Amino acid sequence: MIIKARKTTQFQPGRGYSKEDWDAVSDNPPLSKEEMASAKPFKEAFPEVAEKMERAIAARGRPKLDNPKQPLNIRLDADIIQFYKATGKGWQSRMNDALRKAAGL
């Protein structure tokens, strides 16, 4: 039998803590309906912080290329493919270079 753990922020009787224990350490009382209605999204409440976070996320990973390569389905003779694959890792880039040279680019 697989038991899935779940995160919770509510008191659950029988979980090793009494209601009094939970109330003693909880500094986040439930919000009223009025408080929930007046709440703002994070982006509106803290625009500078939200913008900084978005920039940090956008900066992750590889930089965007000016001329990115495009995927393509192409049918080639088996011996051509075997020839380039036999040259090892990077064979597709070498094939691209050969096509570029043949096209005069």
Phi and psi in degrees as GROMACS dihedral restraints (atoms count N, CA, C in turn):
[ dihedral_restraints ]
;  ai    aj    ak    al  type     phi  dphi    fc
    3     4     5     6     1   -99.2    20    10
    4     5     6     7     1   128.7    20    10
    6     7     8     9     1  -110.1    20    10
    7     8     9    10     1   123.0    20    10
    9    10    11    12     1   -92.5    20    10
   10    11    12    13     1   130.0    20    10
   12    13    14    15     1   -79.5    20    10
   13    14    15    16     1   144.8    20    10
   15    16    17    18     1  -134.4    20    10
   16    17    18    19     1   142.3    20    10
   18    19    20    21     1   -81.2    20    10
   19    20    21    22     1   144.2    20    10
   21    22    23    24     1  -146.0    20    10
   22    23    24    25     1   151.7    20    10
   24    25    26    27     1  -119.9    20    10
   25    26    27    28     1    14.7    20    10
   27    28    29    30     1  -113.5    20    10
   28    29    30    31     1   154.3    20    10
   30    31    32    33     1   -66.7    20    10
   31    32    33    34     1   134.3    20    10
   33    34    35    36     1  -126.1    20    10
   34    35    36    37     1   112.4    20    10
   36    37    38    39     1   -57.0    20    10
   37    38    39    40     1   145.2    20    10
   39    40    41    42     1    80.4    20    10
   40    41    42    43     1    10.2    20    10
   42    43    44    45     1  -102.1    20    10
   43    44    45    46     1    15.2    20    10
   45    46    47    48     1    99.9    20    10
   46    47    48    49     1    -9.6    20    10
   48    49    50    51     1  -123.1    20    10
   49    50    51    52     1   141.7    20    10
   51    52    53    54     1   -85.5    20    10
   52    53    54    55     1   164.8    20    10
   54    55    56    57     1   -59.0    20    10
   55    56    57    58     1   -38.0    20    10
   57    58    59    60     1   -65.1    20    10
   58    59    60    61     1   -41.6    20    10
   60    61    62    63     1   -60.7    20    10
   61    62    63    64     1   -46.1    20    10
   63    64    65    66     1   -61.9    20    10
   64    65    66    67     1   -47.3    20    10
   66    67    68    69     1   -64.0    20    10
   67    68    69    70     1   -32.0    20    10
   69    70    71    72     1   -68.5    20    10
   70    71    72    73     1   -32.9    20    10
   72    73    74    75     1   -99.9    20    10
   73    74    75    76     1   -13.5    20    10
   75    76    77    78     1   -81.5    20    10
   76    77    78    79     1   120.9    20    10
   78    79    80    81     1  -108.7    20    10
   79    80    81    82     1    14.7    20    10
   81    82    83    84     1  -120.6    20    10
   82    83    84    85     1    87.2    20    10
   84    85    86    87     1   -68.7    20    10
   85    86    87    88     1   156.0    20    10
   87    88    89    90     1   -59.0    20    10
   88    89    90    91     1   143.8    20    10
   90    91    92    93     1   -82.4    20    10
   91    92    93    94     1   144.8    20    10
   93    94    95    96     1   -78.2    20    10
   94    95    96    97     1   168.8    20    10
   96    97    98    99     1   -62.1    20    10
   97    98    99   100     1   -36.8    20    10
   99   100   101   102     1   -66.9    20    10
  100   101   102   103     1   -41.8    20    10
  102   103   104   105     1   -64.6    20    10
  103   104   105   106     1   -41.4    20    10
  105   106   107   108     1   -63.5    20    10
  106   107   108   109     1   -40.6    20    10
  108   109   110   111     1   -66.7    20    10
  109   110   111   112     1   -31.0    20    10
  111   112   113   114     1   -90.7    20    10
  112   113   114   115     1    -2.1    20    10
  114   115   116   117     1   -68.3    20    10
  115   116   117   118     1   142.9    20    10
  117   118   119   120     1  -106.6    20    10
  118   119   120   121     1   151.2    20    10
  120   121   122   123     1   -63.2    20    10
  121   122   123   124     1   151.8    20    10
  123   124   125   126     1   -53.2    20    10
  124   125   126   127     1   -41.8    20    10
  126   127   128   129     1   -62.7    20    10
  127   128   129   130     1   -33.3    20    10
  129   130   131   132     1   -80.7    20    10
  130   131   132   133     1   -37.1    20    10
  132   133   134   135     1   -73.8    20    10
  133   134   135   136     1   -35.3    20    10
  135   136   137   138     1  -133.5    20    10
  136   137   138   139     1    69.7    20    10
  138   139   140   141     1   -62.5    20    10
  139   140   141   142     1   -36.4    20    10
  141   142   143   144     1   -67.3    20    10
  142   143   144   145     1   -43.5    20    10
  144   145   146   147     1   -66.3    20    10
  145   146   147   148     1   -42.5    20    10
  147   148   149   150     1   -62.4    20    10
  148   149   150   151     1   -41.2    20    10
  150   151   152   153     1   -65.0    20    10
  151   152   153   154     1   -41.5    20    10
  153   154   155   156     1   -63.2    20    10
  154   155   156   157     1   -40.9    20    10
  156   157   158   159     1   -65.3    20    10
  157   158   159   160     1   -42.4    20    10
  159   160   161   162     1   -63.6    20    10
  160   161   162   163     1   -40.5    20    10
  162   163   164   165     1   -64.5    20    10
  163   164   165   166     1   -39.9    20    10
  165   166   167   168     1   -64.6    20    10
  166   167   168   169     1   -40.2    20    10
  168   169   170   171     1   -68.2    20    10
  169   170   171   172     1   -41.6    20    10
  171   172   173   174     1   -66.1    20    10
  172   173   174   175     1   -27.4    20    10
  174   175   176   177     1   -80.1    20    10
  175   176   177   178     1    -8.8    20    10
  177   178   179   180     1   -72.3    20    10
  178   179   180   181     1   156.3    20    10
  180   181   182   183     1    81.4    20    10
  181   182   183   184     1  -168.2    20    10
  183   184   185   186     1   -71.1    20    10
  184   185   186   187     1   148.1    20    10
  186   187   188   189     1   -68.1    20    10
  187   188   189   190     1   149.5    20    10
  189   190   191   192     1   -69.3    20    10
  190   191   192   193     1   137.9    20    10
  192   193   194   195     1   -86.0    20    10
  193   194   195   196     1   148.9    20    10
  195   196   197   198     1   -70.3    20    10
  196   197   198   199     1   -33.9    20    10
  198   199   200   201     1  -132.9    20    10
  199   200   201   202     1    77.1    20    10
  201   202   203   204     1   -69.1    20    10
  202   203   204   205     1   150.8    20    10
  204   205   206   207     1   -71.8    20    10
  205   206   207   208     1   151.7    20    10
  207   208   209   210     1  -117.2    20    10
  208   209   210   211     1   138.4    20    10
  210   211   212   213     1   -70.2    20    10
  211   212   213   214     1   147.3    20    10
  213   214   215   216     1  -151.5    20    10
  214   215   216   217     1   138.1    20    10
  216   217   218   219     1   -96.2    20    10
  217   218   219   220     1   127.3    20    10
  219   220   221   222     1  -143.2    20    10
  220   221   222   223     1   144.8    20    10
  222   223   224   225     1  -103.5    20    10
  223   224   225   226     1   121.3    20    10
  225   226   227   228     1  -125.4    20    10
  226   227   228   229     1   158.7    20    10
  228   229   230   231     1   -64.3    20    10
  229   230   231   232     1   145.6    20    10
  231   232   233   234     1   -60.9    20    10
  232   233   234   235     1   -38.1    20    10
  234   235   236   237     1   -68.5    20    10
  235   236   237   238     1   -30.1    20    10
  237   238   239   240     1   -66.6    20    10
  238   239   240   241     1   -45.9    20    10
  240   241   242   243     1   -63.3    20    10
  241   242   243   244     1   -45.5    20    10
  243   244   245   246     1   -60.6    20    10
  244   245   246   247     1   -39.6    20    10
  246   247   248   249     1   -59.0    20    10
  247   248   249   250     1   -50.1    20    10
  249   250   251   252     1   -70.7    20    10
  250   251   252   253     1   -39.1    20    10
  252   253   254   255     1   -63.0    20    10
  253   254   255   256     1   -33.3    20    10
  255   256   257   258     1   -67.4    20    10
  256   257   258   259     1   -17.9    20    10
  258   259   260   261     1   -79.8    20    10
  259   260   261   262     1    -5.3    20    10
  261   262   263   264     1    97.7    20    10
  262   263   264   265     1  -167.4    20    10
  264   265   266   267     1   -57.5    20    10
  265   266   267   268     1   137.8    20    10
  267   268   269   270     1    92.8    20    10
  268   269   270   271     1    12.2    20    10
  270   271   272   273     1   -62.3    20    10
  271   272   273   274     1   -32.8    20    10
  273   274   275   276     1   -68.2    20    10
  274   275   276   277     1   -38.0    20    10
  276   277   278   279     1   -65.8    20    10
  277   278   279   280     1   -39.4    20    10
  279   280   281   282     1   -65.8    20    10
  280   281   282   283     1   -37.2    20    10
  282   283   284   285     1   -65.0    20    10
  283   284   285   286     1   -40.2    20    10
  285   286   287   288     1   -61.4    20    10
  286   287   288   289     1   -43.9    20    10
  288   289   290   291     1   -62.7    20    10
  289   290   291   292     1   -40.8    20    10
  291   292   293   294     1   -64.9    20    10
  292   293   294   295     1   -41.2    20    10
  294   295   296   297     1   -65.9    20    10
  295   296   297   298     1   -39.1    20    10
  297   298   299   300     1   -62.9    20    10
  298   299   300   301     1   -42.6    20    10
  300   301   302   303     1   -66.5    20    10
  301   302   303   304     1   -43.1    20    10
  303   304   305   306     1   -64.2    20    10
  304   305   306   307     1   -33.2    20    10
  306   307   308   309     1   -80.3    20    10
  307   308   309   310     1   -11.2    20    10
  309   310   311   312     1    75.9    20    10
  310   311   312   313     1    30.8    20    10
